[in-house]
Amino acid sequence: MRAVVQRVKEGSVSIDGRIHASIEKGYVVFLGIKAGDTKESTIFLADKCSLLRVFEDAEGKMNLGLKDVNGSALVVSQFTLYADAQKGNRPSFSEAATREEAEPLYEAFVERMRSVLGNSKVTTGVFRAMMDVKIVNDGPVTILIEGK
């Protein structure tokens, strides 16, 4: 399991031209689930993302987390994080989990983040939907976190 966490000034997900979810200051988390991932790796990664400290404190050091800055998280499933383009020009997605395997882990990830940050502080895209994601990256700050 892997997450790409982007610190944002704002982010939103639109489906069919309509905004489905949006946040202001916080993180947009792109979540990729690999075949064989477990509930334990989901909890580990959700906790890492929830407690990540990449907002500046009074001294300008990345030392504050979402709770410290009253931020929110927008979680978007993204199987393409497990694309393999080593051979040829068309990526293979054979490492990505199947829909049946990935969806419950995605939901568990979101629920774990909500339990840490609060229900109102975590919103999502729609699993398997074609989405337009708009991000105003802050910094830019982008962190890749791998599950155990």
Summary of the structure (lengths in Angstrom):
residues: 148
radius of gyration: 15.1
end to end distance: 7.7
largest distance: 48.2
contacts: 472
relative contact order: 0.30
helix: 26%
strand: 43%
